[in-house]
Amino acid sequence: MESFEDLFPKETSFAVSDAKRFIYYKPSNKIDLQIRPGDKIKENTVTFKALTIQQKISEHINSNVFGIPYYGTSVPILHDGTPQGCVTAILSSAQLRFLADFLTVRIEDSWKPIPHKDIMFLEAQHRKTWVQSNRGMGTNKFNLSELEYILPADLFIRCHRSYIVNVNYIAEIQPDSHSTFLLIMKDGTKVPVSQTYAKHFRKILAF
């Protein structure tokens, strides 16, 4: 949990649920939704929506649900395509300005902030996270599971335990063996879509 907390502003609230109820809640001094372990997940919450659509979602939720508005990012935990739980980061609207729209990447002997839109794909290799972008390839200190949590869902999709791709840089999707796919990226790189992620990948890209 500590590594996820590092990805968000210091004063962020966090909630963890199973498929029906919250099982953990850590409020911040900026926003407290008064969630208690054992509370049923309410409809119209960002947690409920992430479990329903079975994918990460970031959304503003009005005050009708918890009495105060909030901005939440929720990532469902899936097993064999079935949601088992969800992790949610909760921010007040005033905190949104602290959420960066870039990743800081180490390229050779310097660090460069790379806008999300310029990132082609991310790869886990040799215990490092490699970021391929229009500005070169370098490394980021977080692993793919942590980055999957914060990267915008309208741009990035997990397609393999070792890859996250920016859908805008997919040039072609080719069928591969055993109901999997092979992505041809615009720079010519070939990225696999594993069986584990193939169904979710097809659902998101609607084919």
Buried (B, 14 or more C-beta within 10 A) or exposed (E): EEEBEEBBBEBBBBBBBBEEEBEEBBBBEBBBBEBEEEBEBBEEBBBBBBBEBBBBBBBEBEEEBBEBBBBBBBBBBBEEEEBEBBBBBBBBEEBEEEBEEEBEBBBEEEEBEBEBBBBBBBBBEEEEBBBBBEBEEBEBBBBBBBBBBBBEBEBBBBBBEBBBBBBEBBEEBEEBEEEBBBBBBEEEBEBBBBBBBBEBBBEBBEE
